[in-house]
């Protein structure tokens, strides 16, 4: 699946008006797009999909942190984010070690 452009979404709306597509076609497209991005087993919190891949808060990696060190220095909460990411990495490494045992 490829993410649709605004023009393609507008065309879908037009097709819905004509009856060529079902009324919930855009909603279904967005749900399918989210499954492709976040995975078919994606978890939700407060109605929002949670990132869960490598480098996400629950699955932090050293590479992700080093990338943030290099490119995130302009962020207003840089130090706090770096501290949080280091904490997440420690927790992720501990969890991965337990899962491997």
N, C-alpha and C positions, 0 to 999 in steps of 0.2 A: 504494500500500500504506500502511496506517495501522498504527502500532505498537499491538500488542495489550496490553490490560490484564492484570493478574495473574488476574483472573476469567476472561478469555477464554483464557488459557493453561491454566488449570485445566479449563475446558470442553474444550479440545483434548485434554488428558490423559484426560479421561473418554471422549471420542469414540474415542481410541486403544484404551482398555480394552474398549470395546464392539465394536471392529473396524470402526468407521465411517471411521476415518482410518488411514493406514499407520503403522507403528511409528516411522518417522523423520520424521513430519510436523512436529514442533516443531523438530527440527534443520534441516529444509529451510526452515521459516519464518524461523528466525534467520539462516540464510545469505542468504536473499532480502532480509531487512531490512538486513543489513550491506551488500549490494550497492547497495541504495537509498541508504544513508547515505554510504558511502565511494566509490561508483561501481563500474560493472561491471569496470573495469580496475584496481581497487584493488591496491596492492602490500602484501605481508606481510613482517614481520620477526619472527623468533622466534614465528611462529604468530599474531601480532597484526596487524590491519589498520593501515596507516599513513595519517594524514591527509595529503592532498596538495592541497587546495583553497587558494584565496586566504586568506592569514593563517596558514596552517600553517607549520611549521618550514622546510619545503623551498620554500615559496612565500610568504614573509613580505611584509607590506604596511605602509606608514606608518600607515594607518588602524588596523590591528590593534594596533600599538605604542602609538598615542595613546590608544586605548581602554583598553589595559592600564595606561597611566600614570594614567588617570582612575579606573579601578575596581579596580586590583590592588594599591593601596598597602598593604593589610592583609596581603598575602602575606608569609610569613617570609623568602622568598628574593627579595623584590621587586627589589633592586638587581642581583643576579646574573641574574635572569630578563630584566630590561630590557637588560642588557649582551648577553646571549645573543641576544635578539630583534633588537637593533641589528646584531649581527654577521650574523645570518641575513638581515636586510634587505639588507645590503651584498652578500652572496653572491647573493641572489635577483635583485637589480637587475643585477648583473654578468651573470648567466646569461641574464636576459631581454634584455639589450642584445645579447649574442652571438647569441641566437636570432633577434632582429629583423634582424640584419645580413645 
